[in-house]
């Protein structure tokens, strides 16, 4: 199994990288999932378990804080995050709620199941060729956007 296949084993990376579509997601939009995932990945980076500071998230996602704040507020309204100020650090942070963690686990299981079906129905060589074509298309689109 090559490195790309290993990266795609659980299906999550496969769907997030190659399919800009909400079709695979059942309980949340892809954009919401991506932000929740970013929050989860960065939680605890400053030695504060479960917390992700808005400034760190903004830098990692290359999003201005006002834009990010609106999105985080929307996720809070959905009960997926809590948003508070760390008075000691003088910064705002977000934490995933248990609802968000359960939802993400459910979505990951769905992606894994869907990816297993893709692998069962499309042989590895054909799948790698398709992924390479998709990478090329994404590169062309990115270059066109930057031009």
C-alpha positions as CSV (number, residue, x, y, z in Angstrom):
1,X,0.0,0.0,0.0
2,X,1.5,3.4,-1.0
3,X,1.7,6.5,1.1
4,X,-1.5,8.1,-0.4
5,X,-3.5,4.9,0.2
6,X,-2.3,4.9,3.8
7,X,-3.4,8.5,4.2
8,X,-6.9,7.6,3.0
9,X,-7.3,4.5,5.0
10,X,-10.0,5.9,7.3
11,X,-11.8,7.7,4.6
12,X,-11.9,11.1,6.3
13,X,-8.9,12.5,4.6
14,X,-10.1,11.1,1.2
15,X,-13.5,12.9,1.4
16,X,-12.2,16.1,2.9
17,X,-9.4,16.5,0.3
18,X,-11.0,15.3,-2.8
19,X,-14.8,15.9,-2.5
20,X,-15.9,19.5,-1.9
21,X,-19.4,18.3,-1.3
22,X,-21.9,18.0,1.5
23,X,-23.2,14.7,0.1
24,X,-21.1,12.5,2.4
25,X,-22.1,14.5,5.5
26,X,-25.5,13.7,7.0
27,X,-25.6,15.7,10.3
28,X,-23.4,18.7,9.5
29,X,-22.2,20.7,6.5
30,X,-18.7,20.1,5.3
31,X,-17.6,23.6,6.2
32,X,-18.8,23.2,9.7
33,X,-17.1,19.8,10.0
34,X,-13.8,21.3,8.7
35,X,-14.0,24.0,11.4
36,X,-14.9,21.5,14.2
37,X,-12.1,19.3,13.1
38,X,-9.6,22.2,13.2
39,X,-10.8,23.1,16.7
40,X,-10.4,19.5,17.8
41,X,-6.9,19.2,16.2
42,X,-5.7,22.3,17.9
43,X,-7.3,21.8,21.3
44,X,-4.8,21.9,24.2
45,X,-1.9,23.4,22.1
46,X,-1.2,26.0,24.8
47,X,-1.4,23.6,27.6
48,X,-5.1,24.3,28.2
49,X,-6.9,21.0,27.7
50,X,-9.8,21.1,25.3
51,X,-9.4,24.8,24.5
52,X,-8.6,26.3,21.1
53,X,-7.8,30.0,21.0
54,X,-9.5,32.0,18.3
55,X,-6.2,33.7,17.4
56,X,-4.5,30.3,16.8
57,X,-7.4,29.0,14.8
58,X,-7.4,32.2,12.7
59,X,-3.7,31.8,11.9
60,X,-4.0,28.1,11.1
61,X,-7.0,28.5,8.8
62,X,-5.8,31.8,7.4
63,X,-9.2,33.4,8.2
64,X,-9.7,36.9,9.7
65,X,-10.9,36.8,13.3
66,X,-14.2,38.7,12.5
67,X,-15.1,36.1,9.9
68,X,-14.1,33.2,12.1
69,X,-16.1,34.7,15.0
70,X,-19.3,34.8,12.9
71,X,-18.8,31.1,12.1
72,X,-18.0,30.1,15.7
73,X,-21.1,32.0,16.8
74,X,-23.2,30.0,14.4
75,X,-21.7,26.8,15.7
76,X,-22.4,27.9,19.2
77,X,-26.1,28.6,18.3
78,X,-26.2,25.0,17.0
79,X,-24.9,23.7,20.4
80,X,-21.6,22.5,18.9
81,X,-19.1,24.7,20.7
82,X,-18.8,26.9,23.7
83,X,-17.1,30.2,23.3
84,X,-15.5,31.9,26.3
85,X,-12.8,34.4,27.3
86,X,-9.7,33.2,29.2
87,X,-9.2,36.2,31.5
88,X,-5.7,35.0,32.4
89,X,-4.6,34.9,28.7
90,X,-6.8,37.8,27.7
91,X,-8.0,35.8,24.7
92,X,-11.1,34.1,23.5
93,X,-11.2,30.3,23.1
94,X,-13.6,27.7,21.9
95,X,-14.3,24.2,23.1
96,X,-16.3,21.4,21.4
97,X,-19.4,20.3,23.1
98,X,-20.1,16.6,23.7
99,X,-22.8,17.0,20.9
100,X,-20.1,18.0,18.5
101,X,-17.7,15.2,19.5
102,X,-20.5,12.6,19.0
103,X,-21.5,14.2,15.7
104,X,-18.0,14.1,14.4
105,X,-17.5,10.5,15.4
106,X,-20.7,9.6,13.6
107,X,-19.5,11.5,10.4
108,X,-16.1,9.8,10.6
109,X,-17.8,6.4,10.8
110,X,-19.9,7.3,7.7
111,X,-16.8,8.5,5.8
112,X,-15.0,5.3,6.7
113,X,-17.9,3.1,5.6
114,X,-18.3,5.0,2.3
115,X,-14.6,4.8,1.6
116,X,-14.5,1.1,2.3
117,X,-17.2,0.7,-0.3
118,X,-15.2,2.9,-2.8
119,X,-12.2,0.7,-2.2
120,X,-14.2,-2.5,-2.6
121,X,-15.7,-1.4,-5.9
122,X,-12.8,0.3,-7.5
123,X,-9.4,-1.4,-7.7
124,X,-6.4,0.3,-6.1
125,X,-4.6,1.2,-9.3
126,X,-7.8,2.7,-10.8
127,X,-8.4,4.7,-7.6
128,X,-4.9,6.0,-7.5
129,X,-5.2,7.1,-11.1
130,X,-8.4,8.9,-10.4
131,X,-6.9,10.6,-7.3
132,X,-3.9,11.7,-9.3
133,X,-6.2,13.2,-11.9
134,X,-8.1,15.0,-9.2
135,X,-4.9,16.4,-7.7
136,X,-3.9,17.7,-11.2
137,X,-7.3,19.3,-11.6
138,X,-7.1,20.9,-8.2
139,X,-3.7,22.3,-9.0
140,X,-4.9,23.8,-12.3
141,X,-7.9,25.4,-10.6
142,X,-5.7,26.8,-7.8
143,X,-3.3,28.3,-10.4
144,X,-6.2,29.7,-12.4
145,X,-7.6,31.3,-9.2
146,X,-4.2,32.8,-8.3
147,X,-3.6,34.2,-11.8
